Amino acid sequence: MIWVIFAVLTAAVIAVLLWPVARSTAPSNTEDRESYDRAIFRDQLAELDRDVERGMIGAAEADAARNEIARRIIAADAQQPAKQRIGGAWLALVAALLLPAAALPLYLSSGSPNMPDVPRAERMAKAAETGDFEAMIAQVEVHLAKNPDDLAGWKVIGPAYRRAERWSDLAEAQRNILRLSQPSAETLSDYGEALVLANRGLVSAEARKLFGEALVMDPRMPKARYFQALALKQEGKTEEAKAAFNAFLQESPADAPWRPMLMAEIKDLSGGGSRPPALDQSTMEQAANMSSQDRQAMIRSMVDGLEEKLKTDGKDLDGWLRLIRARTVLGETEKAKTAYTTARDHFKDDPQALAQLEGLAQEMNIP
């Protein structure tokens, strides 16, 4: 019975979709006939006017003749749509019957009509053994909804949200971790970073406050130092930002994975590398008055400009690092992966450059 219902519903939908066909124009031969008839009627009216001018027919007879010609035109127009509707209706009816008849055998041979449904509860119960990542997240979310003070649960779901790029949810998870545990430079920095990611790379006042508190607890906290310097850069305090990045770089170990990012930022602030032109004061004021959508469009335009420059200068490692990071922060995961792959191709013979790219890919969780 279910297949009959599906067939009827499919036929009904197709009939509705094909209804305009039933009202469409007639075939070309019908259109030719209509044009021919109207041309004849026009010629008859023209001939009638000439007869009146020559005095071969009186005014009363001419009016009667015009009325007769007009009646024939109206009659022809009334018959024409009826013919069109009849042909179109047959076409709609045939399509409504043939399409389901053709689709059903195709689905039975290529589809999975006997595959049973998997209820949400069963899917979640078997999430671990089936490797269903989204179901595993949902499973933990259900648990946390009932146990919001489960610190271990928030620590488990945080990395999952990061992997899924659910930045707002990651920020909420980090907020709860901070709420349920003793504050530390690490937990403060992690929450601040999550807020930055949720804010599309912009360091908000709340995030900056968190980074400041983290640095009070541990002045050498790498993540907090980086984002504090980045906040200075975003505020237009170029020299202060450059000094902060330089100090951080000088105090970083030679093998620190964040060194390439610091060097890229310093080069960017110094006006080198493949960076878009700096915004003047009027542009910055204009951006401040933009909607969030317009600001995002401007940012994406600048990132696209960087990508275009890298197409002509593919050996600019700092530019590639900036592009990969920017695409990731903007949530453009596939473009970030493409940039990473392209950069690896450019530096396939440079082990040091490859190490820097791989380090950034790990940080940005790029597979």
Secondary structure, DSSP 8 states (H G I E B T S, - for coil): -HHHHHHHHHHHHHHHHHHHHHTS---HHHHHHHHHHHHHHHHHHHHHHHHHHHTSS-HHHHHHHHHHHHHHHHHHHHHHHHHHHHHHHHHHHHHHHHHHHHHHHHHHHHS-TT-----HHHHHHTHHHHT-HHHHHHHHHHHHHH-TT-HHHHHHHHHHHHHTT-HHHHHHHHHHHHHHS---HHHHHHHHHHHHHHTTT---HHHHHHHHHHHHH-TT-HHHHHHHHHHHHHTT-HHHHHHHHHHHHHTS-TT-TTHHHHHHHHHHHTT-SS------HHHHHHHHTS-HHHHHHHHHHHHHHHHHHHHH-TT-HHHHHHHHHHHHHTT-HHHHHHHHHHHHHHTTT-HHHHHHHHHHHHHTT--
